[in-house]
Amino acid sequence: MDNNKLQPARGVKDLIGDEFLQFQKIIDIARQTSSNFGFMEIATPIFEFTEIFKRTLGADSDVVGKEMYSFIDKGEHNITLRPEFTAGIARAFISNGLSQHVPLRLFTTGALFRYERPQKGRMRQFHQINFEIIGAKEAKADVEAISLAVLLANNLGLKDKLRLEINSLGDNESRAKYKSELVQYFNDYKNSLSEDSLRRLQINPMRILDSKDENDKKLLKDAPKMAEFLSSYAADFFEQVKAGLTNLSIDFIHNPLLVRGLDYYTHTAFELTTTELGAQNAVFAGGRYDNLIKIMGGQDTPAIGFAGGIERLILLSNLVIEKKQPISIVPIGEKAEFMADKLSFILRSSGFYIDLALNGNVGKRLKRADKLNAQAAIIFGDDELANNIVKIKDFATGEEQITNTSQLIDKLAIYS
Ligand code: HAM
């Protein structure tokens, strides 16, 4: 086989050793923290009909326009590997008739796929921890979702590394007004706008706020701000969210330029951002999506949610992984060796973590026990076996004791 083909494809990676343990720990912390808010875990399919994403994320969004892994399957269905969770979860909410159970708090995790240019913290296959509160129109739900994101960041040891930015994208009425103001403003600067922003001016002018182009950024300084065009409902809603955060002593920055890359958002948008990952500054991101479920054909169901990128969280957090410490079995002699297999099986069946080297003399086995940071070793030779006794050596205290095999499990209880 061509050696190049033995590499992983561009933008994907293997998770091995400590990195895998960090990955799992992040998911464990997400599961634990969100369960304290009443979140229930679900799993949705890795692929959906392409329409699910095309109709909801926005025809002009980078995700739909350039990044989806779409293909026609053998049954001629147009299929897409999920680039995000929310649209698939909204589909699941409708197909499973879950509307009588609102408000529903749903947690999910898994792999997602976007054909992006790979960079530090930006992959083509990546993973999220994702949270949705479905069927909640109250600003309290926004505060709850944001407070979960903040608490998660704290529990992942990122308290001082992330800052919370929020904005209101208003309702349909507010946005229609704002968009026409923005178009009017930028029409006067068409010659200085970047190519990307010029295109967005036609299709989705609010995405210009997100431009990374230095010249666009200068123009944005004097551009009209969304806050001035919020309807009274949207303005009041945003005030409630801010007051709710202040009530919880959660610090935030109102960033009037914060817009999201997906089109389904309304009202609250928020991100927990870092300066440590270069261009990939959002670690947790989300917002309210009051129209999505209705657009997909469901009942009018307001909702809010957010997701955190696990790869970015691994890069940022220095989670300490506690490695489980085994009990090492150290047989000396042929019969003892045979007995060691049986003893290991019995002890593993009783719930102990047992390490039994596949070969090697006593010295080598004890070295291995030391390397694995074993709690204790059970050492026995053929003679001990004949008398049904073994030696337990405790590595923390250095103490050794001889015990009858019938009492072994009781004696080992302190190591379980
Ligand atoms: P998003 O902003 O597209 O939102 O992604 C959320 C997070 O996923 C980002 O802040 C980042 O940490 C991570 N992420 C996104 N793309 C990549 C990538 N290519 N490589 C590595 N990490 C990445 C959503 O996906 C929304 N569905 C979030 C949401 C849930 N909104 C409401 N509910």
Residues whose N, C-alpha, C, O or C-beta is under 5 A from the ligand:
A	BS01	HAM	E84 F85 T86 R114 E116 G121 R122 M123 F126 F131 A282 V283 F284 A285 G286 G287 G305 F306 A307 G308 G309 E311 R312
